[in-house]
Amino acid sequence: MPLFKTDRLTLRIGGTVLGGAFLALGGLSVHGAITISNLVAPDRVFWYGVTVLIAGVLSIGFAWLEARPDRVFCPTVRRPGHQLAGPAPKDTEFDRLFAEQENAEPAVYAGQPSGLKSSRTRGNLV
C-alpha cells in the first residue's frame, strides 16, 4: 500500500496549490514581522504567519495522504423540492423522526404545571 495516493489528481493538486499559497503568505508574514521595524503589532503578524504556515503544511499533507479526498467535504443535503440537490430518497430515517416529532405531545417545561397553558402561547393562564 503506497503512502502517497495518486487518484483524484485534480483535487490533490488543488490542495497542494492552496497549501503552497498558504506557505508563501505565512513565510512573507513571518519574514515581514522579523525584518520590518515600524510595524504596529509585529508579534501579531509573526504568529499569524506561523498559523498560516501550519495551515499550509496541513493542506499539502492532507492533499497527498488522505485516502479519499472527495469524502472530506460535506455532501449536499437532499431535501424534497430543493433545486440543486436532486430527488430526495423516499422514507428516510430523517422523515420518520420528523413525523414522530410532529405527532408527539407538547413538552412540559420545568416550573410550568402540566394543567396550565403558557400565557405566551395561547390566551391567559387558566
Secondary structure as UniProt FT lines:
FT   HELIX           9..35
FT   HELIX           42..65
FT   HELIX           69..71
FT   TURN            80..81
FT   TURN            83..85
FT   HELIX           93..103
FT   TURN            110..111
FT   TURN            114..115
FT   TURN            119..121
//
